[in-house]
């Protein structure tokens, strides 16, 4: 079931730990009619883009590149799309020269973007990378190719300095969209459909018009927005998988405990997604927590041995079992068997 079922759209970028596959379950166990919805660890925004949840909606993430991308998508979507897809002809189609260059040099395109994106703040390091590229070439063909790469990297570096916010968003989108498992560091061999990208970004930009975008520490954000009628959805970095997320301080044991202690005192309705493990099970051991156990396909190993499952928790400070079994959001097509919490939901 895609997000259009709920009046939403697909997330504009893939993201490690994205919750798209869990949306039918999470939407079913959401509290009814919250006044404010806060997505504390926004990531790819699967829930934000799944459809309107509350009159006031807040998307937050600590990753500055991710937040910048969302803000540019909200306020400058036409410029973002134009920079991503190149020059259009008089009929609104992409110029054939651009298509041919993009498809023939897709790995190069990714490498050029990666080298520029990760070195915009330090030109000396970028210069060292360019020297290594040029000096590593031996044959004439290799030297010509190395020169091509160096030239394009410098072109992109100059573009970035002319409009840092816009080009940071452009580079970030390319790295997330074209990398393996949205790591932003390894090129993935997969098709890119230009029409679907335009539609995806346009739809997401419309959804963001009614969303407040924040770039705050999770604890500060929760304390500021908590209150009666508030629904706080938390999808923190999973325990012992924190190092998969770049450009943010490591989210270790201390931060997991601080998050728990903060959520324990919340007035609003709290829902968390977590990997099922002993540390988290013991951490959220108070009687006030309801824990729903789920298993889904392990999307990090789908290309290297499918069939593996990943166990997760949904943890809430309200009765998600009752909502799952009899909730107001149940449709004619939903299963109506009573769920008590002892079973495991297999997705």
N, C-alpha and C positions, 0 to 999 in steps of 0.2 A: 504494500500500500504506500503510494507516494504522498508527498505533503499537500498536493492539490486537493486531496480528500478533506483536509482540514482548512482549506482556504489559503494555504501558504504556497511555498515554492521550495525547490531544492537549495541547499546551502551553496553559496557561490564558489567556495573552494573546498577541496578535501582537507581533512585534518586528522592527525593522529588521535585516536580515541574518540572519533566522531560518533554521535549517538543516533544517527539516522535509523539504524536497524531497531533501536529501542523505542522509537517515537510512538508506535501504536500502544505499547504498554504504558509509557510515561504519560501520554495524553489521557489515558483511561484512569490513571490514579492521581491526576492533578486535583487539588481542592477546587470546589465549585466557585466560580465568579470572584476571583481575587480582585482587589482594587489595584494592586501593583504587582507586576512580575519582575523579578530580578534574576538574571542569568549570571551568576557570580563568576564562573569560569567559562566565558563565552566560547572560546575556541572557534570552530567553524560555524557556530550558531545554529545547530540543527533544530533546537527547540524554538529559538527566536524566529527562524524562517518557516517553521512548521505551520504557522497560522496565528492569528491574534489570540492572546491569552488573557490580557487584562487591559483596562483603559490606559494605564501607564506601564510601559515596558522599558527595561534597562538591560543593555548588553554591556558586559564588562570583561576585560582581560588584561593581564599584566604585560603581555607581549606587545611592545610598542609598534612593531611592524604590522601585526595583525590588526590592532586598533586603528592605525593609520589607514590600512587598506579599507576597513569598514567605513571610516569617515570619508575617504575619497569616493568610495562607491556611493555613499549617500548624497554627497554634495557636488561631485564632479564626474558622474558616471559616463557622460558622453565623451569627455576628454580621456577617461580611462580606457573606454572601449576603442576609441580612435587610435590611441597609442599602442594598444595591444594588437590590433588587427591591421594596422597599416593604412595605406592610402586607398580610397575607394574611387572607382571610375564614375563617369556621369550617370550610369545606370544603378549605382549603389552597390556594385559588386567589387570585390577585392581585385586589385590589379594582378594580372597573371604573373608578372615578374616577381611580385612579393610572394605569391603562393609558391612559385617554383623554388625561390631561394629558401623559404621557410621549410618546405618539405625535404629538400635535398640536404639541408644543413641543420636538421633539427637537433642533433646531438651538439653540434657547434653552437647553435642558438642557446641551448641550455647552459653550456660551459661558459659562454661569453657573459650571460646574465649572472651566473653564479659567481664568477670572478669579480664582476663589477659590484654586485650587491653586498658581498661580504667584505669589501675593502673600500667602501665609499668614505669611511671615517679616517683612513690612514693611507695617504697617497704613496708614502714610502714603501709600504708593504705591497701595494698594488704594482708599483714600479718594479719591485723585486720579482713579483710573479711574471710580469711581462718579460723581464730579462731571462728568467728561467725558461719560458716558453720559446723565446727566440734562440737561446743558446742550446736548447735540447735538439734542435733540428739538424740533421746531417745532410740528407739529399736535397736537391733543388726543389722537388715537390714538397718536402717537409718544411723547407724554409719559406716557400710561398704560402703554405697553409698557416705556418706560425705567424707570418707577417699579417695575413688576413685576420687571424684571431686577435692579435695585438691591436690592430687598427680598429676593429669593431669594439673592443673593450674600451679603448680611449674615447671613441664616439659616444658610447653609453655613459662613460664617466662624465663627459662634458654635459650631456643631456641631464644627468642627475643633478649636477650643480646649478643648472638653470632653473629647475623646479623640483627640489628634493622630495617634497611630500608626494607629488604625483608619480614621479619615476620610482620612488620606493614602493609604491603600491603596484606599479606595473611589473617591476622585477619580482616582487614577492608573489604575485599571482602566477607568473610563469614558473617560478621554482616550485610552488605548491602543486600546480596543475600538472606539471610535466615530470615530477620526481616520483620515485618508487615510494609508496606508502606515505606520501606527503612529508618526506624527510627534508626536502629542499637541498639535498646534497648528492643524490644519485639519479641519473637520468633514467626514466622509464620508457620503454618502447610501447607506446599506446597511441591510438588515433586522437586527433584533435579536430572536432567538428566546429567550424567557425560560426555557423548559424546557431548551434546550440549554445555556444559561449555568449553570443549577443543576447539571446533570449534569457539565459541564466542570469547574466549580470543586470539586465534591465528589470527582470522580475524581482531580483534581490534588492535592487535600488529602491523600487517602489515599497517593498516591505519595510525598509529601513527608515522611511520618511516619518514613521510614527514611533521610532525607537530612539531612546537616549543612549549614546555611546560613551562609555567611561573607560578610563585607564588607571585603575586604583588597585591597591593591595586588597586582597579578599577580605581580611578582617576589618579594615576600615570601612569598606563598602557595606558589609553586613550590618555593622553597628550603626551606620548612618541611616540605612533604609529600613531596618527591622521595625515591625509594629503590627498591630491588628489589621487583618485584611491583606497582608503582604505574603506573597508566595516566593520563597527563595529556593531556586534550583541550583545545586552545587555539583559540578562534575570536575573535581580536582584531579591533578596528576595522580595516576594510580600508584599504590604503594609498591616501592622497589621498581617502578618503571619511570620514575621522575626524570631520569637523564635523557629520555627520548625527546623532551621539550627543550629546544634551544632558546637562547636570548632571554631567559628568566633565571633568577636565583634558584638553586636546587631546592625543591620542595621536599625536605626530609622529615624525619620523625617529629622533630620539634614543631614544625608547621602543621603537620597532620593533627597533632595533639591540640595546638592552639585553635585550629579550625573547629575541632570537636567541642572544646570548652566554650567557644563563642556560640556555636549553634545550639548547644545544650540550654543556653539561657534565652534563646530567641522567643519572642511573642508570636511572630508570624509562623506560617506553615513552612516546614523545611523538608526538602527532598534531596537525597544524595544518590549519586552513582559511584560505585567503588568496585574494585576487584575483590573477589571473595578470598580472604586470607585470614590467618589467625590474628594478626596484629589489628586489623580493622574490626574483626568480630569482637575481640576483647575491648577495644577502644569504645565501641558503641554498644556497651553491655547494659546500660541502664534500662529500666523497665519501660521508659517512655518511648523507646525506639521500636518501630515495626520494621522487620527485615524480610524482604522478598528476594528469593534466590532465583537467578536466571542463568541459562546457558545459551550461548550464541556461537555461530561459526567464528573461528579465530581469523580475523581478516588480515593479520600480519603474516600468516603462513599459507594463505590460500594458493599462492603461486609455487609453494615448495612443500607439497604434501597436503592436500585438502582433507577435510573430514575432522580436523581437530576442533575442539570446542573450548570456549573461554567462559569461566564462571564469574558471575558478577552479583553484586548486591544492589537492590534499591532499598535505601534506608530512609525512614520518615518519622516525624514526630506526631503523625496523625494516622488514622486507620486506613492504610492503603489496601488492605485485604477486602474490606467492605466495599470500597469504591471499585476495585477490580471485579468483584462478583456482582454487585448490584448498582454500580454507580450511575448517576444521571447521564453520563456521557456514553453509556452502552447503546449500541445501535441494534436494529433488527437482526443483523447478520452476526452479532457477537455471541460467543459462547456464554451461557448463563449459569453454568455449574458453579456452586459455591466454592470459593477458594479460602482456605483457612490459614495458609501460610506455611504449612508443613511440607507441601509439594514443591517441586522445582519446575519452573516454566522453561520449556525448551523452545527456542526461536528457530 
